[in-house]
């Protein structure tokens, strides 16, 4: 590799190295660092390996299990793309014992979900609390056994916009706000589907997707700055794809990610870190590890 190329990549290489080193650090140290966290979506391809393996890489501070892809019609579907569900509970507890945050994403791309009424929001809250969070009620199966995810990620990529704010308030009401809420939003500000939910002020993180939306091929930095300014109490994450095969137009080399986005965004007071889509592509390319070059 030419010296000039190495020099261009050095800032991001250092950033990512420090980020991975912080994976095992206490949460207070992570949050006080300007480096931020690394978040990855897991559950989209059986070839990505287990949840435990993802946590053992040391590359990620947070893993988001995806997706609860059907709700609102009185039935629920957990889609983990062929992963066996039974071992996931033990893996969740293992990851948490290593200091990792584990979330469950609701919604996703191509699922069958919506909230047609306030009652549907209340029903989903009840299901999430008793099936995945700190509750437990006779007649409600717990797919992950007695493992308790740290919180819920709102990945609402389709359908109507109503009642997600109600769901957020209901979830936050459990355990005196002990349920962590995050959102994965489209890059263009505002995201109409999440606008009402985010207006509650209950979301500790917003993962802004710089992919799956051709409108964000340009103006990424400006969009991220709008998100950060609109939600100063939420940590803003830069959402990227780990491979051009995931979204060729949205893919950024390490050099482009640093010089076009990170060198500006990581100076914002509520910059949170990087969100990677997804574990399968990152395992294949070694993007976060730097092996892609």
C-alpha positions as CSV (number, residue, x, y, z in Angstrom):
1,X,0.0,0.0,0.0
2,X,1.4,3.4,-1.0
3,X,2.5,5.7,1.9
4,X,-0.1,8.4,0.9
5,X,-2.9,5.8,1.1
6,X,-1.7,4.7,4.5
7,X,-1.6,8.3,5.7
8,X,-5.2,8.8,4.5
9,X,-6.5,5.8,6.3
10,X,-4.5,6.3,9.5
11,X,-7.1,8.6,11.3
12,X,-9.9,6.1,10.9
13,X,-7.7,3.1,11.7
14,X,-6.8,4.7,15.0
15,X,-10.4,5.6,15.7
16,X,-11.6,2.1,15.0
17,X,-8.8,0.5,17.0
18,X,-9.6,2.7,20.0
19,X,-13.3,1.9,19.6
20,X,-12.6,-1.9,19.7
21,X,-10.3,-1.5,22.7
22,X,-13.1,0.3,24.5
23,X,-15.5,-2.6,24.0
24,X,-14.6,-4.1,27.3
25,X,-14.4,-0.8,29.2
26,X,-17.1,0.2,31.7
27,X,-20.1,2.0,30.2
28,X,-19.2,5.3,31.9
29,X,-15.8,5.2,30.2
30,X,-17.4,4.4,26.8
31,X,-19.9,7.3,27.1
32,X,-17.3,9.8,28.2
33,X,-15.0,9.0,25.3
34,X,-15.1,10.9,22.0
35,X,-14.5,7.7,20.1
36,X,-18.0,6.3,20.8
37,X,-19.4,2.8,20.5
38,X,-19.7,0.4,17.6
39,X,-23.2,-1.1,17.1
40,X,-23.9,-4.1,14.8
41,X,-27.1,-5.7,13.6
42,X,-27.2,-9.5,14.0
43,X,-29.7,-12.1,12.8
44,X,-29.9,-11.4,9.1
45,X,-27.9,-14.3,7.7
46,X,-27.2,-17.8,9.2
47,X,-23.7,-17.7,7.8
48,X,-22.8,-14.8,10.1
49,X,-22.3,-17.2,13.0
50,X,-23.8,-17.1,16.5
51,X,-24.5,-14.1,18.7
52,X,-21.8,-15.3,21.1
53,X,-19.3,-15.3,18.3
54,X,-20.2,-11.7,17.4
55,X,-19.6,-10.6,21.0
56,X,-16.4,-12.6,21.2
57,X,-14.8,-10.6,18.3
58,X,-14.4,-7.6,20.7
59,X,-15.5,-5.3,17.8
60,X,-18.9,-4.3,19.0
61,X,-20.2,-2.6,22.2
62,X,-23.9,-3.3,21.2
63,X,-25.5,-6.0,19.2
64,X,-29.1,-5.6,17.9
65,X,-31.0,-8.8,17.4
66,X,-33.2,-8.4,14.3
67,X,-36.1,-8.6,13.8
68,X,-39.4,-9.0,15.5
69,X,-40.8,-8.6,12.0
70,X,-44.6,-9.1,12.5
71,X,-46.9,-7.4,14.9
72,X,-50.2,-5.4,15.0
73,X,-52.5,-8.1,13.8
74,X,-52.7,-10.1,17.0
75,X,-49.8,-12.4,16.1
76,X,-46.0,-12.0,16.4
77,X,-43.1,-13.3,14.3
78,X,-39.4,-13.4,15.3
79,X,-37.3,-13.7,12.1
80,X,-33.7,-14.6,12.7
81,X,-33.0,-15.8,9.1
82,X,-32.6,-19.5,10.0
83,X,-30.6,-19.1,13.2
84,X,-31.8,-21.6,15.8
85,X,-33.6,-19.6,18.5
86,X,-33.0,-21.8,21.5
87,X,-29.2,-21.0,22.0
88,X,-29.8,-17.3,21.7
89,X,-30.9,-16.9,25.3
90,X,-27.6,-18.2,26.6
91,X,-25.7,-16.1,24.1
92,X,-27.5,-13.0,25.3
93,X,-26.5,-13.6,28.9
94,X,-23.0,-14.4,27.8
95,X,-22.7,-11.2,25.8
96,X,-24.1,-9.2,28.7
97,X,-21.5,-10.8,31.0
98,X,-18.9,-9.4,28.7
99,X,-20.2,-5.9,29.1
100,X,-22.1,-5.8,25.8
101,X,-25.6,-4.3,25.4
102,X,-28.1,-6.5,23.6
103,X,-31.2,-5.0,22.1
104,X,-34.1,-6.5,20.1
105,X,-35.2,-4.6,16.9
106,X,-38.8,-4.4,16.0
107,X,-39.9,-3.8,12.4
108,X,-37.3,-4.2,9.8
109,X,-37.2,-4.4,6.0
110,X,-40.0,-6.4,4.4
111,X,-41.9,-7.4,7.6
112,X,-45.6,-7.5,8.2
113,X,-46.1,-4.9,10.9
114,X,-48.1,-1.9,11.9
115,X,-49.9,-0.4,14.9
116,X,-53.5,0.3,13.8
117,X,-54.7,1.5,17.2
118,X,-53.8,2.4,20.7
119,X,-54.9,-1.0,21.8
120,X,-52.4,-2.6,19.3
121,X,-49.6,-0.5,20.8
122,X,-50.6,-1.6,24.3
123,X,-50.8,-5.3,23.1
124,X,-47.3,-5.0,21.6
125,X,-45.9,-3.4,24.8
126,X,-47.4,-6.3,26.8
127,X,-45.9,-8.9,24.5
128,X,-42.4,-7.3,24.5
129,X,-42.4,-6.9,28.2
130,X,-43.4,-10.5,28.9
131,X,-41.6,-12.2,26.1
132,X,-38.3,-10.5,25.9
133,X,-37.9,-8.0,28.7
134,X,-38.3,-8.1,32.5
135,X,-41.8,-9.5,32.7
136,X,-43.2,-12.9,32.5
137,X,-46.8,-14.0,32.3
138,X,-48.5,-17.4,31.9
139,X,-49.4,-18.0,28.3
140,X,-46.7,-15.8,26.8
141,X,-43.8,-17.8,25.5
142,X,-40.2,-16.4,26.0
143,X,-38.3,-17.3,22.8
144,X,-35.0,-16.6,24.6
145,X,-35.9,-18.2,27.9
146,X,-35.1,-16.2,31.0
147,X,-32.6,-14.0,29.2
148,X,-33.7,-10.3,29.2
149,X,-32.6,-8.0,26.4
150,X,-31.5,-4.5,27.5
151,X,-34.0,-2.7,25.4
152,X,-35.9,-2.3,22.1
153,X,-34.8,-0.7,18.9
154,X,-37.5,0.9,16.7
155,X,-36.6,0.0,13.1
156,X,-39.8,1.2,11.5
157,X,-39.1,1.2,7.8
158,X,-42.6,0.8,6.3
159,X,-46.2,1.3,7.0
160,X,-48.2,3.9,8.9
161,X,-46.7,6.2,11.5
162,X,-49.3,6.2,14.2
163,X,-49.1,4.9,17.8
164,X,-45.3,4.3,18.0
165,X,-45.1,7.3,20.4
166,X,-47.6,5.5,22.6
167,X,-45.6,2.3,22.5
168,X,-42.4,4.2,23.5
169,X,-44.2,5.7,26.5
170,X,-45.6,2.3,27.6
171,X,-42.2,0.6,27.3
172,X,-40.5,3.4,29.1
173,X,-43.0,3.1,31.9
174,X,-41.7,-0.3,32.9
175,X,-39.1,-0.5,35.7
176,X,-39.1,3.3,36.1
177,X,-37.6,3.8,32.7
178,X,-35.2,0.9,32.9
179,X,-36.0,-0.3,29.3
180,X,-33.5,1.2,26.9
181,X,-35.1,2.6,23.8
182,X,-33.2,3.3,20.6
183,X,-34.3,4.1,17.0
184,X,-32.9,3.3,13.6
185,X,-34.0,6.1,11.3
186,X,-33.7,7.0,7.7
187,X,-31.0,9.5,6.8
188,X,-33.2,12.3,5.4
189,X,-34.4,14.4,8.3
190,X,-37.0,14.1,9.7
191,X,-38.1,10.4,9.5
192,X,-41.8,10.7,9.3
193,X,-42.4,7.2,10.6
194,X,-40.4,7.9,13.8
195,X,-41.0,11.6,14.3
196,X,-43.8,11.3,16.9
197,X,-42.0,8.5,18.8
198,X,-38.7,10.5,18.9
199,X,-40.6,13.6,20.0
200,X,-41.2,11.8,23.3
201,X,-37.6,12.4,24.2
202,X,-37.3,8.8,25.5
203,X,-34.8,7.5,23.1
204,X,-31.2,7.3,24.3
205,X,-29.8,6.6,20.8
206,X,-30.6,7.3,17.2
207,X,-28.9,5.2,14.5
208,X,-29.1,7.2,11.3
209,X,-28.9,4.9,8.2
210,X,-26.7,6.3,5.5
211,X,-28.0,3.5,3.2
212,X,-31.1,2.0,1.6
213,X,-32.1,5.5,0.6
214,X,-30.7,7.1,-2.6
215,X,-31.4,10.5,-1.3
216,X,-28.6,10.2,1.2
217,X,-25.8,9.5,-1.4
218,X,-25.0,13.2,-1.0
219,X,-25.4,15.5,1.9
220,X,-24.7,12.8,4.6
221,X,-22.8,15.2,6.8
222,X,-25.6,17.8,6.7
223,X,-28.3,15.2,7.5
224,X,-26.4,13.9,10.5
225,X,-25.9,17.5,11.8
226,X,-29.6,18.0,11.5
227,X,-30.3,14.9,13.5
228,X,-27.8,15.8,16.2
229,X,-29.2,19.3,16.5
230,X,-32.8,18.2,16.7
231,X,-32.2,15.6,19.4
232,X,-29.4,16.9,21.6
233,X,-30.3,14.4,24.4
234,X,-29.9,11.4,22.2
235,X,-26.6,9.9,21.1
236,X,-26.4,10.0,17.3
237,X,-24.8,7.0,15.4
238,X,-23.5,7.0,11.9
239,X,-25.1,4.0,10.2
240,X,-23.0,2.4,7.4
241,X,-22.9,-0.7,5.3
242,X,-19.9,-3.0,5.7
243,X,-19.8,-4.1,2.1
244,X,-20.7,-2.7,-1.3
245,X,-22.8,-5.8,-1.9
246,X,-25.1,-4.6,0.8
247,X,-25.7,-1.2,-0.9
248,X,-23.2,-0.2,-3.6
249,X,-24.3,3.4,-3.8
250,X,-24.1,3.9,0.0
251,X,-20.9,2.0,0.7
252,X,-18.0,4.2,1.8
253,X,-14.3,3.2,2.0
254,X,-12.6,3.9,5.3
255,X,-11.1,7.0,3.7
256,X,-14.4,8.4,2.6
257,X,-16.1,7.6,5.8
258,X,-13.5,9.5,7.8
259,X,-12.9,12.5,5.5
260,X,-16.6,13.0,4.4
261,X,-18.3,12.3,7.7
262,X,-16.5,11.2,10.8
263,X,-13.9,14.0,11.1
264,X,-16.8,16.5,11.4
265,X,-19.5,14.4,13.2
266,X,-17.3,13.0,15.9
267,X,-16.8,16.5,17.2
268,X,-20.5,17.0,18.0
269,X,-21.4,16.8,21.7
270,X,-23.9,14.0,21.2
271,X,-22.0,11.9,18.7
272,X,-22.4,8.3,19.7
273,X,-20.4,6.1,17.3
274,X,-20.8,3.9,14.3
275,X,-23.7,1.5,13.5
276,X,-22.8,-1.3,11.1
277,X,-25.2,-3.1,8.8
278,X,-24.7,-5.9,9.4
279,X,-22.7,-8.7,11.1
280,X,-22.8,-11.0,8.1
281,X,-21.3,-8.4,5.8
282,X,-18.8,-7.2,8.4
283,X,-17.6,-10.8,9.0
284,X,-17.2,-11.3,5.3
285,X,-15.3,-8.1,4.6
286,X,-13.6,-7.3,7.9
287,X,-14.7,-3.7,7.5
288,X,-14.6,-2.8,11.2
289,X,-11.4,-4.7,11.7
290,X,-9.8,-2.8,8.8
291,X,-9.1,-6.0,6.8
292,X,-11.1,-4.8,3.9
293,X,-8.0,-2.9,2.7
